[in-house]
Amino acid sequence: MPAFLGFLGVLAFSFTLPATRVAVEELDPTFVGIGREAVAVLPAALILLFTRSPWPTRRQIARLALVVLGVTLGWPLFSALALQDLTSAHSAVIVGLLPAATAVAAVLRAGEHPSRGFWLATAAGLVAVLVFAGTQGAGSFSTGDFQILAAVALAAIGYAEGGTLAREMSGWRVICWALVLAAPLTIPIGTVAAASSDLNASGDAWLGFAYVAAISALFGFFPWYAGLARGGVAKIGQIQLVQPLLTLAWSALLLSEHISTATIVASIAVVASVVATQRTRVTRSSRPPLVTSRQ
């Protein structure tokens, strides 16, 4: 069941880059990235209200702040900015590092000690991505490459913290409270971005925005955080291995993007590196985790 829940989350998120790419072709990227979170606040607040969910404790709010930083602000904004210049297929290769990044965030947060092999495999995946990005950019890295790398790093933090927090307040409450707590930032920023943008976009652009607002920002996290909480962040996080491959398929089928041989090779290299991280040994420290979890 945890693996199935994790797969449902990955399936939902695999459409995020293509949907965002379609949206930012006609809509302001800040509006797409932050506006989607502002739109998702209303259903999130209604869900919390109708289920009479208790307010999070002060300690939980501090941890929710990391979720907000990672998946409510960081990932949507930086990925939307990156997709102004990058194709979703190109971005999918770099996002292939997300499983390893999530595992790193999880083991660091839990006070575990990965073996040297874990770090070597993770470094190999990073090198594969950097080589790919550099060769695709005529020997240099584009601003979009750095933006999508920043999105990956922040998403990993949000996934790891949200997945562990979901063990005590359930996954759907985690993302709903994250959206509500971020509202004082997302609503003003999204409103200003909307007011200063040309919203006369096509139906396809608005459909892409609707998808990332409803699924990528909110409902996709329901099965995803539930799977991470039940099966373990590092373990279930590796289901993301299939996400770049799914995104490449959607990019080709829905956007007619050309999938080059270099893209496929780089994707396979990233998948291989993350698989290797899961075959290495991780020992738990005797010291307490970075953030303790008390019921």
WOMOJO-V798662 format. One record per pair of residues at least 12 apart in sequence whose C-alpha atoms are under 8 Angstrom apart, sorted by the first residue. I is the first residue (numbers start at 1). J is the second residue. Records with the same first field share a line. If there is no record, write none. Layout:
I = J  J
This chain:
1 = 227
2 = 226  227  228  230  231  236
3 = 227  231  236  239
4 = 227
5 = 223  224  226  227
6 = 223  224  225  226  227  228  236  237  239
7 = 224  239  240
8 = 220  223  224
9 = 220  221  222  223  224
10 = 224  239  240  242  243
11 = 243  246
12 = 215  216  220
13 = 215  216  220  243
14 = 243  244  246  247
15 = 247  250
16 = 211  212  216
17 = 79  83  88  91  92  247
18 = 88  208  247  250  251  254  255
19 = 207  208  209  211  212
20 = 32  80  83  208  209  212
21 = 80  83  84  87  88  208
22 = 204  205  208
23 = 204  205  206  207  208  209
24 = 80  83  84  205
25 = 84  205
26 = 201  202  205
27 = 197  198  199  201  205
28 = 193  194  197  198
29 = 77  80  81  84
30 = 77  80  81  190  193
31 = 189  190  191  193  194
32 = 76  77  80  209
33 = 73  76  77  78  79  80  81
34 = 72  73  76  77  186  189  190
35 = 186  187  189  190  191  193  194  213
36 = 190  209  210  212  213  214  217
37 = 72  73  179  186  213  217
38 = 179  183  186  187  190
39 = 187  213
40 = 179  213  214  217  218
41 = 176  179  180  183
44 = 175  176  177  179  180  218
45 = 176  177  180
47 = 176
48 = 173  176  177
53 = 173
60 = 165
63 = 161  165
64 = 161  162  174  177  178
65 = 178
66 = 157  158  161
67 = 157  158  159  161  162  175  178
68 = 158  178  179  181  182
69 = 154  158
70 = 154  155  156  157  158  159
71 = 154  155  158  159  217
72 = 178  179  182  217
73 = 186
74 = 150  151  154  155
75 = 150  151  152  154  155
76 = 151
77 = 151
78 = 147  148  150  151
79 = 147  148  151
81 = 144  147
82 = 143  144  145  147  148
83 = 144
84 = 144
85 = 144
86 = 144  145
87 = 257
88 = 247  248  251
89 = 247  248  251  257  259  263
90 = 263
91 = 145  148
92 = 243  244  245  247  248
93 = 129  244  263  266  267  270
94 = 129  145  148  149
95 = 148  149  152  244
96 = 240  241  243  244  267  270  271
97 = 125  126  129  152  270  274
98 = 152  153  155  156  240
99 = 156  234  237  238  239  240  241  274
100 = 122  238  274  277
101 = 152  153  156
102 = 155  156  157  159  160  233  234  237
103 = 156  160  233  234  235  237  238
104 = 234
105 = 156  157  160
106 = 160  161  233  234
107 = 234
108 = 290
109 = 160  161  289  290  291
110 = 284  288  289  290  291
111 = 284  285  287  288  289  290
112 = 282  283  284  285
113 = 282  283  284  285
114 = 280  281  282  283
115 = 280  281  282  283
117 = 277  280  281
118 = 276  277  278  280  281
119 = 277
121 = 273  274  276  277
122 = 273  274  277
124 = 270  273
125 = 269  270  271  272  273  274
126 = 270
128 = 266  269  270
129 = 266  270
132 = 262  263  266
133 = 145
159 = 225  233
160 = 233
162 = 174  175  225
163 = 225  226  228  229  232  233
164 = 228  229  233
165 = 229  293
166 = 225  226  228  229
167 = 229  230
168 = 295
170 = 225  226  229
171 = 221  222  223  224  225  226  229
172 = 219  221  222  225  226
175 = 218  221  222
176 = 218
235 = 278
238 = 274  275
241 = 271  274
244 = 267
245 = 267
